[in-house]
Every structure is written in C-alpha cells, then in structure tokens.
Amino acid sequence: MTRTSSRRLPTLALGLLLTGVVPATDAQAQTADASRIGRSAVPKAPEFQELYDFDAAAKTLADATFPYESRVHRAHVVMLAEQGIVTHAQAAAILRGLDQVDAKAASDPPLRTYLPYEAALIKAIGPVAGRMHTGRSRNDLANTVNRMFYRDQINRTIEALIGLRTAVVNKAADNLDTVMVVYTHRKEAQPITLGHYLMAISESLGKSIDRYEQLYVRMNQNPLGAAASAGTGWPLDRERTAALLGFDGLVVDTIEGTAGWDHIAEFASDNAIYLSGLSRLGSEIQLWTSDEYRSAELDPAFAGTSSIMPQKKNPDSIERSRAIASNSVGQLVSILTSLNSIEYQHSVARVPLEPRSLDAMIAATHAMTGVVRTLQPNKPQMLRYAAQNFSTMTDLADALVRESGIDFREAHEVIARVVNAAIDQAKTADQITVEMIETAAQAQLGHRLNLSAAAVRDALDPAKNVSRRDGIGGPAPSSVARMIADTRKQLDEERTRLGKREKSVVTASTALDRSVNEILSR
C-alpha cells in the first residue's frame, strides 16, 4: 500500500532519462507534438511533460484515500474479532462484503465516501454490516485514512528530493573547476565555482529532506479509537490496529485524535519552504540562460518556444515549476486560515492538503531534476565574467593588507578608488595595473604602497581566488570535493531510511492480509 497515488513515468521514458537518448528526428517530433517547433523541436522530456499532465490526472482527496479506507475497515474488523466484540463468523461476513463493495466502488465514485459505502455493505450482506462501525466514528476514520495517505506522500516527496539532490551533486562533481561569480543583491560579488554553488543547493535540499523525515514520525501516529472525540466504551485494542496499519504509535488523547491538524499544516509548510528554494534555483538558472547572461544553456527538451518568434527558446519548464511553488504558499495560507477560524475540535471547516498540490510539487521536482541534469554551463563565459567584472576586488584588497601592512578598511577604500578609475577609463578588472593602485593609494592615504606586480596578478586571477578558499565549505575544488563525498554518504543514508519506512508499511499490510485470510479460512 505504499505510494499508491504516485505518477510513474512510462518504462520507455525512464530509459530515455537514464540514457539521454532522443528517439526521434526533429521532423518526427513535430509530427508527434505540434507544440515542439522552432528551436525546441526536439521531443519534450518526460519530466517536462509531467508539468502538463499532472493536473488532468489528479485525484480528489476522497478518491486518493479510498484504498486506505478499505485497509482501515479490514484492520478494524480484525481487531473487533480478536477482542471478541464481533464473532469470527460476523467478521468473515463483513470482510467478504467489503470485497464486494470495493469492486463496485471502483466504477461508482459515490461509494468512495463512508455512509454510501456502509449502505451498500448493508445491502450486500444485511444488518451484520452495521457492526463494522462499532467503537468508531467517521471522525477518527477520516483522520486515520488521511494520515496513511499523507505518510505515503511524504515518502514519495522524499524519493523525488533524493533524485533531485543526486542530480545536483552529480552536476557539481562535473564542475569542480568551473569558475563563476556568486551574486549578492543581484550584483557580482566574488569568484566561486558552479560546483560550489550547486552544493549550496544540495545542502538546502538536505534540510528539506530532514524536515520531511521528522514530519513522517509525527504523521505516522494512529488516531483510530478516538471515535467522535471522546473515545468509546468498547474494549478496543488501539495498538493492534496501529500495527496492522503500519503506524509507529498512537495519537494518545482522543480529542487530539480528531481535532489535530498541525501535521497537515506542517506538511504544507514544509512544501512551501522546499518549493521556495526550488523556485530560487529556477530563477537563477533562468537568469544564467538569458540572452544577456549567456552563462548556461537550457536543454531544448526542457524549453518551449514562441508561436511567432522563431528565435525564442523559452524556459517553460522553469517557469511552470516556479508557478507551482507560488501556489504552494496559497495552500499553506488556506490551511492555516481554516485553523485560525475554528475551535479546537473536529470540524470539516479545516482545509486539507489536496492531492493535486502534492502531484504538482512532484512534477516540479522532476522537471527541475531534468533541468539540472541536462544544464549546459558556458564555462568560458562564466570565467570571463569572473575575471573582468570586478569580482576579484576583495582579494585585491587582501593583497594590499598582506603586502603593505595597511588595515583592511584602508585597503577597501583604496580599491574602491581603483574600481571607479577603471570604470571611468573603460577598463575591465583584469586590466588593473600596479600604477593604478599606487595612484589611488597616494590619493587616499597620502603615500604609495610599493606593491609587486606578481601580487596584483595573483589577486586578479579568479581561479587563484577560488583555490585559496579551501577551508570547510569554501569554493576550492578540494573543499567542494569533500562536500560531495560527505553528501553522497548522506544520500545513501536517506535512501536506506526511505526503504525502511516503506518496508515497514508493506510488512504491516502483509500482516493485515494474513489476519484477514485467517478469519476467512475458519
């Protein structure tokens, strides 16, 4: 019962993602998909197509959670029989009836809500069907079902984030020496490498994965047995149903079992936090690939085009992903607003986290994974910007401190004069001379500094700027390589934990099936 609502890419599409093979000529692509024209005439990547397909395929919450509700019915009946609240014969009759109604519900959507479902069960097997609801309410039933659905969606989300983080780390490993500029306030700041930048994104993704893993612990608690809110006088075994449904523990207080909603608000919050970071990455890549920056090129399989302008190669996959990120904030605000307007009790005024928003997040994650994996850095252009556009000035100021013994603030002001003079003379940073610095020092400090040409050349070299920063977390290739090695270990651990969580749910599902079969075979 894990990841029942996951949107799996076709086997052929997955193969293409792994191999990078484009299985059609431009002409064939245009025939198959009339939207693939102009400079984006190659076939659309499956991850990009998912941004178009997820909405039409999205389920309502009732439809998405119905398979879980069927499992809850069976676990509750098994527990009632084991507790002697119903006889084994009654339990067997109910379990057989559940199979009949589930089959009808597959083609009859109204049966996927509880009271019509129960009515169909009574019609199928008679009054004994009413015993299934002993000690239970729709309140604790719905909250249990939601938690089962959302825990699988958390695992599904983590799986997608692990895939994105892996793509980011692999691209970083390919670009340890790709010197570029890091920006602050959208102004060029200092030289780094593309690998260094991407490992910052990886660290951010790691924090999101950590948040989702912590949320899973809180989500995977069983509220069944809370009934309407006050519990029940029937001797239910809540731990037994928790075990049969794959929960790690109980929501203990029966009011909290039906009134609690913070786990859903937390899921929406984690989504908005994660997607805001994804949107920032998308914004940066969109700038890099603009006609003015030309620091990178977007793979045409992830680009769109204009219906009128043949030169266009639009970053459609990025913009659609960023729109999804914006919508996630609205989902969070809706949930929090609904909680702020009600008392601490069960209420259908609470806004749930809709499957569509989760499918949208997964689609955006897959799309950006493909964008990163296929991104084509313009390494000469990146290096040119780093060398020419004054990003090396901090190291030049440091060189003045080392060479002449002046303090950093004095060096800072001298170099500010140098930059202004270079701009006035239409010189780039790599054209700064010792004499320009000495002239600025004389004007600022009243004396020359006796700098060496070698020290100035060294300070103006962006690659040497990068290599000097080899401390923990710095942009030097050696430092980034250490981060990559550590992160790959983290990814292995994240995959292992994901596998254990999924295996635990599968194991519980198998145990439930076995218990059902034992009752039916008597």
C-alpha positions as CSV (number, residue, x, y, z in Angstrom):
1,M,0.0,0.0,0.0
2,T,2.9,2.4,-0.4
3,R,2.8,5.4,-2.8
4,T,-0.5,4.3,-4.3
5,S,-1.0,7.6,-6.0
6,S,2.5,8.0,-7.4
7,R,2.6,9.1,-11.0
8,R,5.1,6.6,-12.5
9,L,6.8,7.6,-15.8
10,P,6.5,5.0,-18.6
11,T,9.3,2.5,-18.8
12,L,10.5,3.8,-22.1
13,A,10.5,7.4,-20.8
14,L,12.6,6.3,-17.8
15,G,15.0,4.6,-20.1
16,L,15.4,7.8,-22.1
17,L,16.0,9.8,-19.0
18,L,18.8,7.5,-17.9
19,T,20.5,7.2,-21.3
20,G,19.9,10.8,-22.6
21,V,18.8,9.3,-26.0
22,V,16.4,11.4,-28.1
23,P,14.4,8.8,-30.1
24,A,13.1,10.9,-32.9
25,T,14.2,13.3,-35.6
26,D,13.0,16.9,-35.4
27,A,10.5,16.3,-38.2
28,Q,9.1,13.3,-36.3
29,A,8.9,15.3,-33.1
30,Q,6.9,18.0,-34.9
31,T,4.5,15.4,-36.3
32,A,4.0,13.8,-32.9
33,D,3.7,17.0,-30.9
34,A,2.8,20.2,-32.9
35,S,3.9,22.3,-29.9
36,R,7.5,21.2,-30.5
37,I,8.5,23.7,-33.1
38,G,11.3,26.3,-33.7
39,R,14.4,25.9,-31.6
40,S,12.6,23.5,-29.3
41,A,11.6,21.0,-31.9
42,V,13.2,18.0,-30.1
43,P,10.9,15.8,-28.2
44,K,9.8,17.1,-24.8
45,A,11.5,15.5,-21.9
46,P,9.1,13.2,-19.9
47,E,9.8,15.2,-16.7
48,F,8.8,18.4,-18.6
49,Q,5.6,16.7,-19.9
50,E,4.7,15.8,-16.4
51,L,4.2,19.5,-15.7
52,Y,1.3,19.4,-18.3
53,D,-0.1,16.1,-17.3
54,F,-0.3,16.1,-13.5
55,D,-3.4,18.4,-13.3
56,A,-5.6,16.3,-15.5
57,A,-4.6,13.1,-13.7
58,A,-5.0,14.5,-10.2
59,K,-7.5,12.7,-7.9
60,T,-9.8,14.2,-5.4
61,L,-8.9,13.5,-1.7
62,A,-11.8,11.0,-1.4
63,D,-10.6,9.1,-4.5
64,A,-7.0,9.2,-3.5
65,T,-7.6,8.0,0.1
66,F,-10.2,5.3,-0.7
67,P,-7.7,2.4,-0.9
68,Y,-6.5,3.4,2.5
69,E,-10.0,3.5,3.9
70,S,-10.5,-0.1,2.7
71,R,-7.5,-1.2,4.7
72,V,-8.8,0.6,7.8
73,H,-12.1,-1.2,7.6
74,R,-10.3,-4.6,7.4
75,A,-7.9,-3.8,10.3
76,H,-10.8,-2.6,12.5
77,V,-12.9,-5.7,11.8
78,V,-9.9,-8.0,12.5
79,M,-9.3,-6.2,15.8
80,L,-13.0,-6.4,16.7
81,A,-13.0,-10.1,16.2
82,E,-9.8,-10.6,18.2
83,Q,-11.3,-8.6,21.0
84,G,-14.5,-10.7,20.9
85,I,-16.6,-7.6,20.1
86,V,-17.9,-9.4,17.0
87,T,-17.8,-13.1,16.3
88,H,-15.4,-14.6,13.8
89,A,-18.4,-15.5,11.7
90,Q,-19.7,-12.0,11.7
91,A,-16.2,-10.7,10.9
92,A,-15.9,-13.1,8.0
93,A,-19.2,-12.0,6.6
94,I,-18.2,-8.3,6.8
95,L,-14.8,-9.0,5.2
96,R,-16.4,-10.8,2.3
97,G,-18.9,-8.0,1.9
98,L,-16.0,-5.4,1.8
99,D,-14.6,-7.2,-1.2
100,Q,-18.0,-6.9,-3.0
101,V,-18.4,-3.2,-2.2
102,D,-14.8,-2.3,-3.1
103,A,-15.4,-3.8,-6.5
104,K,-18.5,-1.7,-7.0
105,A,-16.7,1.4,-5.8
106,A,-14.1,1.0,-8.5
107,S,-16.7,2.2,-11.0
108,D,-19.1,4.1,-8.7
109,P,-17.4,7.2,-7.2
110,P,-20.2,8.0,-4.7
111,L,-19.4,4.7,-2.9
112,R,-15.9,6.1,-2.0
113,T,-17.4,8.1,0.8
114,Y,-18.3,6.3,4.1
115,L,-22.1,6.4,4.6
116,P,-23.0,5.4,1.0
117,Y,-20.3,2.7,1.3
118,E,-21.8,1.4,4.5
119,A,-25.3,1.5,3.0
120,A,-24.0,-0.6,0.1
121,L,-22.4,-3.0,2.5
122,I,-25.6,-3.4,4.5
123,K,-27.5,-4.0,1.2
124,A,-24.9,-6.7,0.2
125,I,-24.7,-8.7,3.5
126,G,-27.5,-7.5,5.7
127,P,-27.6,-5.8,9.2
128,V,-24.4,-7.5,10.3
129,A,-22.6,-4.9,8.2
130,G,-23.5,-2.3,10.8
131,R,-21.3,-4.0,13.4
132,M,-18.2,-2.8,11.4
133,H,-18.7,0.7,12.8
134,T,-18.6,-0.4,16.4
135,G,-16.5,1.9,18.6
136,R,-15.7,4.1,15.6
137,S,-16.8,7.4,14.0
138,R,-16.2,9.0,10.7
139,N,-14.1,11.5,12.6
140,D,-11.3,9.1,13.6
141,L,-11.8,7.1,10.5
142,A,-11.2,10.1,8.2
143,N,-8.2,11.3,10.2
144,T,-6.6,7.8,10.1
145,V,-7.1,7.5,6.4
146,N,-5.6,10.9,5.8
147,R,-2.6,10.1,7.9
148,M,-2.0,6.9,5.9
149,F,-2.3,8.8,2.6
150,Y,-0.1,11.7,3.7
151,R,2.6,9.4,5.1
152,D,3.0,7.8,1.7
153,Q,3.0,11.2,0.1
154,I,5.9,12.2,2.4
155,N,7.9,9.2,1.3
156,R,7.0,10.0,-2.3
157,T,8.2,13.5,-1.8
158,I,11.5,12.4,-0.2
159,E,12.1,10.0,-3.0
160,A,11.7,12.8,-5.5
161,L,14.0,15.1,-3.5
162,I,16.7,12.4,-3.2
163,G,16.5,12.2,-7.0
164,L,16.9,16.0,-7.4
165,R,19.7,16.1,-4.8
166,T,21.5,13.3,-6.6
167,A,21.3,15.2,-9.9
168,V,22.6,18.4,-8.2
169,V,25.5,16.6,-6.6
170,N,26.5,14.9,-9.9
171,K,26.4,18.2,-11.7
172,A,28.5,19.7,-9.0
173,A,31.1,16.9,-9.4
174,D,31.3,17.7,-13.1
175,N,32.0,21.3,-12.4
176,L,34.6,21.5,-9.6
177,D,36.8,23.8,-11.7
178,T,34.0,25.8,-13.5
179,V,34.8,29.2,-12.2
180,M,31.9,31.6,-12.0
181,V,30.7,34.6,-10.0
182,V,28.4,34.4,-6.9
183,Y,25.9,37.3,-6.8
184,T,24.7,39.2,-3.8
185,H,21.8,41.7,-4.3
186,R,21.9,40.6,-8.0
187,K,25.4,42.2,-8.2
188,E,28.6,40.3,-8.9
189,A,30.3,39.6,-5.6
190,Q,33.2,37.1,-5.6
191,P,34.5,34.1,-7.7
192,I,33.3,30.7,-6.8
193,T,32.7,27.6,-8.9
194,L,29.5,26.1,-10.2
195,G,30.2,23.0,-8.1
196,H,30.3,25.2,-5.0
197,Y,27.0,26.9,-5.9
198,L,25.3,23.6,-6.5
199,M,26.5,22.1,-3.2
200,A,24.7,25.0,-1.5
201,I,21.5,23.9,-3.2
202,S,22.3,20.3,-2.1
203,E,22.6,21.4,1.5
204,S,19.3,23.2,1.3
205,L,17.7,20.1,-0.2
206,G,19.2,18.0,2.6
207,K,17.4,20.2,5.2
208,S,14.1,19.8,3.4
209,I,14.6,16.0,3.4
210,D,15.3,16.2,7.1
211,R,12.1,18.2,7.7
212,Y,10.0,15.7,5.8
213,E,11.6,12.8,7.7
214,Q,10.8,14.4,11.0
215,L,7.3,15.1,9.8
216,Y,6.9,11.4,8.9
217,V,7.4,10.5,12.6
218,R,4.6,12.8,13.6
219,M,2.3,11.9,10.7
220,N,2.6,8.1,11.3
221,Q,0.6,8.0,14.5
222,N,-2.7,6.2,14.7
223,P,-5.8,8.2,15.8
224,L,-8.2,5.3,15.3
225,G,-10.1,4.6,18.5
226,A,-10.7,8.3,19.2
227,A,-14.2,7.8,17.8
228,A,-16.1,11.1,17.6
229,S,-13.7,12.7,20.1
230,A,-14.4,11.1,23.5
231,G,-13.3,7.6,22.6
232,T,-15.5,4.6,23.2
233,G,-16.6,2.2,26.0
234,W,-15.8,-0.8,23.8
235,P,-12.6,-2.6,24.7
236,L,-10.7,-1.7,21.5
237,D,-7.1,-2.6,21.1
238,R,-5.7,0.6,19.5
239,E,-2.2,-0.7,19.4
240,R,-3.3,-3.7,17.4
241,T,-5.0,-1.6,14.7
242,A,-1.9,0.7,14.7
243,A,0.3,-2.3,14.0
244,L,-1.9,-3.7,11.3
245,L,-2.0,-0.3,9.5
246,G,1.8,0.3,9.7
247,F,1.6,3.1,12.3
248,D,4.6,3.6,14.6
249,G,2.5,4.7,17.6
250,L,-0.8,6.4,18.7
251,V,-2.2,9.8,18.8
252,V,-3.0,9.3,22.5
253,D,-5.6,11.8,23.5
254,T,-8.9,11.1,21.8
255,I,-9.7,14.8,21.3
256,E,-6.3,15.4,19.6
257,G,-7.0,12.3,17.5
258,T,-9.9,14.0,15.8
259,A,-9.1,17.7,16.3
260,G,-5.4,17.7,15.5
261,W,-4.4,19.2,12.1
262,D,-1.0,20.6,12.7
263,H,0.6,17.6,10.9
264,I,-1.2,18.7,7.8
265,A,-0.3,22.3,8.2
266,E,3.3,21.2,8.8
267,F,3.3,19.2,5.5
268,A,2.0,22.3,3.7
269,S,4.6,24.4,5.4
270,D,7.5,22.0,4.5
271,N,6.2,22.0,0.9
272,A,6.2,25.8,0.7
273,I,9.7,26.1,2.3
274,Y,11.1,23.5,-0.1
275,L,9.5,24.9,-3.2
276,S,10.6,28.4,-2.4
277,G,14.2,27.1,-2.5
278,L,13.4,25.3,-5.8
279,S,11.9,28.5,-7.2
280,R,15.1,30.4,-6.3
281,L,17.2,27.9,-8.1
282,G,14.9,28.1,-11.1
283,S,15.1,31.9,-11.0
284,E,18.9,31.8,-11.0
285,I,19.1,29.3,-13.9
286,Q,16.6,31.4,-15.8
287,L,18.9,34.4,-15.4
288,W,22.0,32.4,-16.4
289,T,20.3,31.2,-19.6
290,S,19.0,34.6,-20.6
291,D,20.3,36.3,-23.8
292,E,22.2,38.9,-21.7
293,Y,23.9,36.5,-19.3
294,R,24.6,33.5,-21.7
295,S,26.3,31.8,-18.8
296,A,24.4,28.5,-19.4
297,E,22.2,26.9,-22.0
298,L,18.9,25.1,-21.2
299,D,18.5,21.8,-22.9
300,P,15.9,22.2,-25.7
301,A,13.9,19.2,-24.3
302,F,13.1,21.4,-21.3
303,A,12.4,24.5,-23.3
304,G,9.4,25.9,-25.1
305,T,9.2,28.3,-28.0
306,S,7.2,31.2,-29.4
307,S,4.4,30.7,-31.9
308,I,5.5,33.9,-33.7
309,M,9.2,34.5,-32.8
310,P,11.4,31.7,-34.3
311,Q,14.5,32.7,-32.3
312,K,12.8,32.0,-28.9
313,K,13.9,29.3,-26.5
314,N,11.7,29.9,-23.6
315,P,12.5,28.4,-20.1
316,D,8.9,27.0,-19.9
317,S,9.8,24.1,-17.6
318,I,11.4,26.5,-15.1
319,E,8.5,29.0,-15.1
320,R,5.8,26.3,-14.7
321,S,7.8,24.9,-11.8
322,R,8.0,28.4,-10.2
323,A,4.3,28.8,-10.6
324,I,3.7,25.6,-8.7
325,A,6.0,27.0,-5.9
326,S,3.8,30.1,-5.7
327,N,0.7,28.1,-5.5
328,S,2.1,26.1,-2.5
329,V,2.1,29.2,-0.4
330,G,-1.6,29.7,-1.1
331,Q,-2.3,26.1,0.0
332,L,-0.4,26.8,3.3
333,V,-2.3,30.0,3.9
334,S,-5.6,28.3,3.3
335,I,-4.9,25.6,5.8
336,L,-3.6,28.0,8.5
337,T,-6.6,30.3,7.9
338,S,-9.0,27.5,8.3
339,L,-7.5,26.5,11.6
340,N,-7.4,30.1,12.9
341,S,-11.1,30.4,12.3
342,I,-12.3,27.4,14.3
343,E,-12.2,26.0,17.9
344,Y,-10.0,23.0,18.9
345,Q,-12.4,20.3,17.9
346,H,-13.3,18.2,15.0
347,S,-14.6,20.3,12.1
348,V,-15.0,19.9,8.4
349,A,-14.1,23.6,8.1
350,R,-10.4,22.6,8.2
351,V,-8.8,22.7,4.8
352,P,-6.9,19.6,3.7
353,L,-3.8,19.3,1.6
354,E,-5.2,18.3,-1.8
355,P,-3.6,15.5,-3.9
356,R,-3.4,18.0,-6.8
357,S,-0.9,20.2,-4.9
358,L,1.2,17.2,-4.0
359,D,1.2,16.0,-7.6
360,A,2.2,19.5,-8.7
361,M,5.1,19.5,-6.2
362,I,6.4,16.2,-7.5
363,A,6.0,17.3,-11.1
364,A,8.0,20.5,-10.4
365,T,10.7,18.4,-8.6
366,H,11.0,16.0,-11.5
367,A,11.2,18.9,-14.0
368,M,13.9,20.7,-12.1
369,T,15.8,17.5,-11.7
370,G,15.9,17.2,-15.5
371,V,16.8,20.9,-15.9
372,V,19.8,20.5,-13.6
373,R,20.9,17.2,-15.1
374,T,20.9,18.5,-18.7
375,L,22.1,22.1,-18.0
376,Q,24.9,23.1,-20.2
377,P,27.3,25.6,-18.5
378,N,29.1,28.2,-20.7
379,K,32.4,27.8,-18.9
380,P,34.4,30.4,-20.9
381,Q,31.7,33.0,-20.4
382,M,31.5,32.3,-16.6
383,L,35.2,32.6,-16.3
384,R,35.2,35.8,-18.4
385,Y,32.7,37.4,-16.1
386,A,34.7,36.4,-13.0
387,A,37.9,37.9,-14.5
388,Q,36.6,41.1,-15.9
389,N,33.7,42.3,-13.8
390,F,35.5,43.2,-10.5
391,S,34.5,40.1,-8.5
392,T,38.2,39.8,-7.6
393,M,38.4,43.1,-5.7
394,T,38.1,41.5,-2.2
395,D,41.3,39.5,-2.9
396,L,43.0,42.6,-4.3
397,A,42.2,44.5,-1.1
398,D,43.5,41.5,0.9
399,A,46.7,41.6,-1.1
400,L,47.2,45.3,-0.1
401,V,46.9,44.3,3.5
402,R,49.4,41.4,3.1
403,E,51.9,43.4,1.0
404,S,51.9,46.8,2.7
405,G,50.6,46.2,6.2
406,I,47.7,48.7,6.0
407,D,44.4,47.8,7.6
408,F,41.6,46.3,5.6
409,R,39.3,49.3,5.7
410,E,42.1,51.5,4.3
411,A,42.7,48.8,1.6
412,H,38.9,48.7,0.9
413,E,38.8,52.4,0.2
414,V,41.9,52.4,-2.0
415,I,40.4,49.6,-4.1
416,A,37.1,51.4,-4.3
417,R,39.0,54.3,-5.9
418,V,40.7,51.9,-8.3
419,V,37.4,50.5,-9.4
420,N,36.0,53.9,-10.1
421,A,39.0,54.8,-12.1
422,A,38.9,51.6,-14.1
423,I,35.2,52.2,-14.9
424,D,36.0,55.8,-16.0
425,Q,38.8,54.5,-18.2
426,A,36.6,51.7,-19.7
427,K,39.0,49.1,-18.3
428,T,38.0,45.7,-17.0
429,A,39.2,44.2,-13.7
430,D,41.9,42.1,-15.3
431,Q,43.4,45.3,-16.8
432,I,44.0,46.9,-13.5
433,T,47.7,47.8,-13.1
434,V,50.1,48.4,-10.1
435,E,50.3,52.1,-11.1
436,M,46.5,52.5,-10.9
437,I,46.6,51.1,-7.3
438,E,49.6,53.3,-6.3
439,T,47.8,56.4,-7.7
440,A,44.7,55.5,-5.7
441,A,46.8,54.9,-2.5
442,Q,48.5,58.2,-2.8
443,A,45.2,60.0,-3.1
444,Q,43.5,58.1,-0.3
445,L,46.4,57.6,2.1
446,G,48.9,60.2,1.1
447,H,51.6,57.6,0.3
448,R,52.4,54.8,-2.1
449,L,52.4,51.1,-1.1
450,N,55.2,49.6,-3.1
451,L,53.2,46.7,-4.4
452,S,54.7,43.9,-6.6
453,A,53.2,43.2,-10.0
454,A,53.2,39.4,-9.1
455,A,50.9,40.0,-6.1
456,V,48.5,42.1,-8.1
457,R,48.3,39.5,-10.9
458,D,47.8,36.7,-8.4
459,A,44.9,38.7,-6.7
460,L,43.2,39.4,-10.0
461,D,43.2,35.7,-11.1
462,P,39.7,34.3,-10.3
463,A,40.9,30.7,-10.4
464,K,43.5,31.5,-7.7
465,N,40.9,33.4,-5.7
466,V,38.9,30.2,-5.7
467,S,41.8,27.9,-4.9
468,R,42.8,29.9,-1.8
469,R,39.4,29.3,-0.2
470,D,39.9,25.7,0.7
471,G,38.5,25.8,4.2
472,I,35.4,23.9,5.3
473,G,32.5,24.9,2.9
474,G,34.7,27.0,0.7
475,P,34.7,27.0,-3.2
476,A,38.1,25.5,-3.7
477,P,37.8,22.2,-5.7
478,S,39.3,20.3,-2.8
479,S,36.8,21.6,-0.4
480,V,33.8,21.1,-2.7
481,A,35.1,17.5,-3.4
482,R,34.9,16.8,0.3
483,M,31.4,18.2,0.5
484,I,30.4,15.9,-2.4
485,A,31.8,12.9,-0.8
486,D,30.0,13.6,2.5
487,T,26.8,14.3,0.7
488,R,26.9,11.1,-1.2
489,K,27.1,9.3,2.1
490,Q,24.1,11.3,3.3
491,L,22.2,10.3,0.2
492,D,22.9,6.6,0.8
493,E,21.6,7.0,4.3
494,E,18.5,8.9,3.1
495,R,17.7,6.1,0.6
496,T,18.2,3.5,3.4
497,R,15.8,5.3,5.7
498,L,13.3,5.6,2.9
499,G,13.5,1.9,2.2
500,K,13.0,1.1,5.9
501,R,9.9,3.3,6.2
502,E,8.4,1.8,3.0
503,K,9.2,-1.8,4.1
504,S,7.6,-1.2,7.5
505,V,4.3,-0.2,5.8
506,V,4.5,-3.2,3.4
507,T,5.2,-5.5,6.3
508,A,2.1,-4.3,8.2
509,S,0.0,-4.6,5.0
510,T,1.1,-8.2,4.6
511,A,0.3,-8.9,8.3
512,L,-3.2,-7.4,7.8
513,D,-3.8,-9.6,4.7
514,R,-2.7,-12.6,6.7
515,S,-5.0,-11.8,9.6
516,V,-8.0,-11.3,7.2
517,N,-7.3,-14.6,5.5
518,E,-7.1,-16.4,8.8
519,I,-10.6,-15.2,9.7
520,L,-12.0,-16.1,6.2
521,S,-10.4,-19.6,6.3
522,R,-12.1,-20.6,9.6
